[in-house]
Amino acid sequence: MDPFSFVAGQLRLVEQRLVDCTRSKEYEITEIASRLIKGGGKRIRPAITLLTFNAFDGEREEDVVDIATAMELIHAATLLHDDIIDGAEFRRGKESAYKRYGLTRTLVTGDFLFIKAFEFAGKFDETVVQWTADACTSLTEGEVLQGSFNRNCTVTVQDYIRIVERKTASLFQTGARLGAYVAGASSEQVEVAANFGLNLGIAFQMMDDVLDVVGRRDLLGKSTGMDLRDGNPSLPIVLSLLDGHQTVARVFQSQTPTKNDIQRALDAMGNGMLIERARSFSRKYAAEASREIDKLPVSPAREGLKALGRLLTDRDR
């Protein structure tokens, strides 16, 4: 079952809005923004918003398409800023904007996309604007929190979860919450949708972390071992540190790990049961997300949300 097929028509409307709104009077902003937007993103966040809206029989399609567009624009803006922070050379299998256009132009284009997101979200009532702003606040706080544990071997699983809740999961949660809200769901149902999004976002990031260890570059569009290179506390790294694995700890703490250093640490994490333990964490949160979805009325969109959860946690890219 392809969960995106349930909202294919609405996703096409989102796609058109994304193309239209990334046009700027300055050619380089248009080039950088459109290159990212057209660069093969999965559109997971808009799909969550749209599927949740349809699960509650929402009727204001134009409104939810605007909100889904805002979610993807915020996500795109964070990708540009993350590439600057990480010094990333590749994004979605291509040279990153930071590498190709430099810091200043990439930073400004990220700001441009954030502003465009609020051009869509700002059309709505105070609740929508506040929840969208709260998601952006969480993203920035999560980035700083992650930085405080950069190359820090005292990081715990609880610290890791706090980071992921604020970074990746915040947009999943907000997209689902807003989809339900715009559909006219009750406050209790809106929170069910939000809990679904939060848990699915955590599960998704955990699988991303697993793939950074055991994924294939040709499928991921980037090299593995990026978390080790950048000193970011991914789930496999955190579990390795808690297990007292010295090879991983040395590479994680190193300011300039070599490719051989990173490969040795990846091999160490890929052997044994550590990756299966990390996958189990992801499945646990995915199961919690599914339990929340089971509280919604039976509908094709509800099944689409469940299928999306399975897709995101059983993937290889």
N, C-alpha and C positions, 0 to 999 in steps of 0.2 A: 504494500500500500504506500503510495507516494503522498505524504501529507501536504506537499505544496500544491497538488492537483486540486484540493478542496477549495483553494483560494486563488487559483491561477489567474482568473480575470481581474481580481482586485490587485494582485501582485503586478500585473501589467500596468495598471494605473499608477501604482507606486513607482514603478520603473520610469514611467514617462515623467512623473513629477521630479524624480531625481535628476533626470537629464535636463529638464527645463530649468530647474533652480540652480544648477551648478554653472550656468552661464554668467560670466562677469564682464564688466567693461574692460577689465585687464586680461589680456589673452593668457598670460601665464597662470593666473588663478583658474581660469576655465580649463586649461590643459591639465594642470595637476589634479583638480577635483574630478574632472570627467575621466581621467586615466584611472583613478582609483575606483570611482563608481562603476565604470564599465569593465573593471579588472577581474570579474569572476566571483564576486562575493556571494555567499550562500543565501542571503536575505532571510536569515533565521529570525531575527528580531521583528521585522515586519510580519512574517508568517505567524509568529506567536500572537501578535496583536490582532491580526485579522481572524485567525482561527478562534481566538477567545471571543471576539465580537460576534462571530457567527454562532458560536456555541450558546450564546444567550439571545439568538434571533434578533440581533441588532438590525435596524432599518436605515440608519443614517450612514450610508456607505461612503459618501463624500467625506464625512467627518473622520471616519476611522482610517480612510486612505491617507488623509493629511497627517494623522497621528502616527501611523505606521511609517510614513515618510520621515517624520521628525526623528523617530527612533533610529532609523538607518543613517540619517545624517549625523546624529550624535556619535553613533558607532564609527562612522567613517572619519569624523574629526579626531576621535581618540586614536585611531590607527595611525594617522599622520603624526600626531604628537608622540605616540609610543615609539615610532620609528626614530624620532629625534632623540628621545630619552635613551633608547637602547643602542643607538648608532647602527640601526639595522641596514643591511645592504640589499635585502630582498623582501618583497611583499607580494604574496600570491603568485610566486614563480617569476616575477619580474624585478628589475632593479627598483628599489624603493624610491619614493619621491625625495626623501632626505639625501640619498646617494646621488640622485640624478639632478635635483634642482637646488640642493643646499638647504641649510637650516632656516634662513630667513623666509624664503618663499614657501617652504613646507609649513612652517609655523603659522604664517599669515593665512594660508589656505585652510588649515585646520580651524583657525578662528572664524574664517568665512563660513565654513560648514556649520559650526556651532550657531552662528547668527541666523543662518538659513533655517536651521531646525526650529528656532523660536519664532521664526516668521510663520511656520505652520502651527506650532503648539500655542502660540500667542493669540490665535483666533478664538480660543475657547475660554471657558470660565476659569475662575481663580484656582479651582481644584486641579484642573488639568495642568495649568501653568506651574503650580506649586509642586505637583508630583514630578513633572519633568525637570524642574530646577533641582529638586531633591536628588533625582537620579544623577544629574551632572555633579552635584556636590559630593555624592558618594564616590563617583569615579575619581575625582581629584583627591579626596581623602584616602581612598584605597591606594592610589599611586604613591602618596607620601608614606602610608603605612608599609607598603611593600618595600620602599626605599629604606625604611628603618631596619628591615631584616635582610637587606642586601649583604650577601656573604657573611651572614650572622648565624653561626652554628647553634645558637640558643633557641632558634625558631621552633615552635611546636605545631602540632596539627591544628590546635585551636587558633593559633596566630594565623596560620595559612587560611583557615575557613573565614576568618574575619576579613582578610585581604580579598578573597574571592567574592564574598558577599557584596563588598563595596565596589569592586571592579567589574568583573564579568557579569555577576548575577543581578546587579542593580538594574541594568537595562532589560533583562529578561523579565524581572519582577514588575518593573514599571510598564513595559509594553503589555503584559497580560492584565495588569490592574486597569490600565486605561482602556483596553479593548472591552473589558467587562463594564466599566463605568459608562462609556459612550453608548454601549448597547442598552443601558438602562437597568442593569442588574442591581439587586439589593446590596446594601453595604456588606452583608455577610458573604454574599456571592463574590463580590469584588475582592474580598480578602482571601477567599478560596483560590481565586484566579491568581492573586499576587503570590500566595504560598506556592502554588504550582510553578510559577515563573522563577521564584527564588531557588527552589530545589533543582529545577531543571538547569538553571544557569550554573549552579555549583557542580552538578554532574557533568555538564558540558566542559567546563574548565578542567576538571579532573581528567577527562579523556584527552583533552588537548595536552596536558602535562605528560600523560602516558605516551602519546604519540611523539612527543619531543625526545623520548628515549628510544622507542622501538618502531617509529614510523618510517615510511619510505620517502625520500626526498622528492622523487618524481610525482608522488601523490600529494605530498604536503605543500609543494611549491617553495620549500625552504629547507635549509639544513636542519638536521637534528642537533641536539646538544646546545641549543640557544640559551636555555635557562642556566646551564652551567657556565657558559661563556659570559653571560651577563650578571651572574650571581643572584638570580631570582629564585626564591624558595618555592619551587614546584613541589607537588605532592610526592613524587618518587624521591626527590632530594631530601625532603623533610623526613620521610620514612627511613631513608638510608642513614641520615644523621642520628635519628633516634635509635637505630640498630647499632650505632657505633662504627659504621663503615669508614675507615680512615682514608681509603683511596678517594672516595666521594668527598669527604670533608676537606681534604687537601686541595682538590681541584675547585670546589665550591668557594673556598676562602681565597684562592689565588687571584690576584688582580690581572694577571696576564697568562691564563692557561693556554698551553699549546694545543694544536689539534690532536696530537697524540695523547696529551693529558686528558682531554675531553673524551676521547674514544675509550680510554681505559676506564674512566668513570662510568660511561654509558654501558660498557660491557659488564661492569660490576653490578650495575642496577638491573640490567637485562637478564642476568643469570638468577636462578633461584626463584623464590616465590614473591619477590617484592612487587613486580609489575602486576601480578595477579591480585595482590593485596590492594594496590592502587585502583585496579579495575573494580574490585569489590566495593570500595568507597564510592566510586561513581555509580555503580548499580544501586547502592543503598539510597542515594539521593534521588536517583531516577525513579526508584520504586515509591519513594515518598511523594514525588511529583505525580505519579500515576494515581496514588491513593486520593490525592486532592481532586484530580480530574474525575474520578469515579463519583464524586459528590455532585457533579453537574448533570443536568438533564441529558438523557440519551439523545444523541444526534450525530450526523455524519461529521460535523466539525469537532465534536468531542473525541470521536475516534481518530480524527486527524491529529489532534493534540497528543493522543497516546502514541500514535504512529511516529510523530515527530520526536517524542522522548526516546523511543526505541532506536530511531535512526541516529540520533545524536550521541547515543552511548554505545552503539555497536559499529561505529564508523572506523575507517582507516585513513581519513584525511581531515 
